Each structure stands twice: as C-alpha cells, then as structure tokens.
Amino acid sequence: MPVMDEFREEREALKNGTPKQKLNYFWDYYKWHTIAGIALLIFGISLIYQMVSNKPSALYGVFLNCLTTEEISDSFLQDFAQTAGINTKKKSVDIDSSLVLTADGADQTSYLTLQKMTVYLAAKEIDVIAADVAAFNRYAYLDVMTDLREVLTPEQQAFYEPYYFYIDRTVLLAQEEASYNLEEYTADYPDPTHPEEMGDPIPVAIYLTDCKKLENQFVFLNPPAVLGIPVNSPRKEAALQFLDYLFQE
C-alpha cells in the first residue's frame, strides 16, 4: 500500500479514536516539533524578561562544553569588571558555561543548546563565544564570527597572530552555495592552524592555550579551546577588553 494511502487510513481511523489514541498519535508524529516550539518560546520569554528587568549588559559570553562553579565564575567576572572599569551596580557581566554541544549535535541537550544559541545570536546578545574546535567550527562556518583583522589594533594583531584560529572562506562559500541550491555538502574543514594550506584564510578566533587567567577557573572538556566575537555583537570593544584580560599575566 502506498505510504500516502496508509497515512490517510490512519487519519480516518483516528477521527473515531479515543482521546488517548489521538494524543499518542500526535506525540509520535509531532514530538520534536513540539519540543522545539516550547524551547524557542521559553528562550524567547527568558530573553525578553532579561532585557526588560535586568541591568544593561556590559558583556555576555558563552563558554560551550566548559566546567566551572558559580563561586569561581562570579569571582572571575568581578575581577574582569574591575580591570575593565565596569560598574557592576549599573551593568551586568555574564558568562554562560551551562551549554553542552556534542560532536554530532544529535542529542536533545545539544538540540536545546543550538536553539538557545540561535535565539541569542539573532538578538545580538552574545559578545564572545569560547568552545573547543569542533563546536566552534559549527558557528565559524555559518559566517557569524568576526574577521579579527577588522577589530584588532595593529599592536593586538602582532601579539595575537601566533594564536589565530583560521577558517577557509573557500570552504565557507562552497558550503553556502550548496545550502542555497539545496544540495548535499559534507564540509572537510581544514586545519585551523595552517592558513598556508587554505584558499582564503580568515582569522576568526584566538586559541586560549596560554591563558593563565583561565587555569583552575574554567575547564573545557575537549581542549584546546578558542574564542571569537560574533559579527553582530554590539559590544565588540568590551569583547576585546575581555580577550586582553584573558592573556594578562
């Protein structure tokens, strides 16, 4: 029997089914749609509530796949705020280290992380993203990260160049073209530490390997970790202050 005919028979049978049968049918076929809708609604409400009721943000960062404690995080951020001259009575400084994103992103926890990141990036709420290479590549090759050459001073470029994490614009454009044409495309991401092997290398993040400030403070589960700045961040100056802070002795 053709699939569509079988589907129609199921729908006809459900018209006279019990409420429990109808609920089970709905859950089987629309479970993930429902979960996604509820997740987006919760994130949207949470974001609106924060924007209305909380202090204006001086810096909001996301550390993916990272472990810390609330006590350590609060002390770390307070020290950064003092260094950057941020009055925490008037503005907030936050790092969300609660999000987990696995390699394939197929589990429910990763799904909710991706939904939250999508909402917050669209709302221009994220100023820095730090993550392991696999997780960071998900966003770097969505063309949402800043080319650091556009925001770093010449002095900063000279200092950070040895720590650059590169993506290949050639791969990025090929991926975008395949998506536009609804074609399958399996990206073969090049080694981010070898720009000489790329067609058009772009530095979009900094390796955090030598950041003494992070030692015993934040532990990334799949090191090394890198940090980049979303292209639509409205607080890039604060993001750069945060980057410099991380590399202070």
Protein Blocks (a to p, Z undefined) as FASTA:
>chain_A
ZZklmmmmmmmmmmmmcfklmmmmmmmmmmmmmmmmmmmmmmmmmmmmmmmmmccdfbdc
ddehiacdfklmmmmmmmmmmmnopafklbccdddfkbccdfkopamklmmmmmmmmmmm
mnopafbdcddfklmmmmmmnopaccfklmpcfklmmmmmmmpccddfklmmmmmmmmmn
opacddddddfklmklpfbdcdfbdcfklmmklgokbccfbdcddddddfklcblmlmmm
mmmmmmpZZ
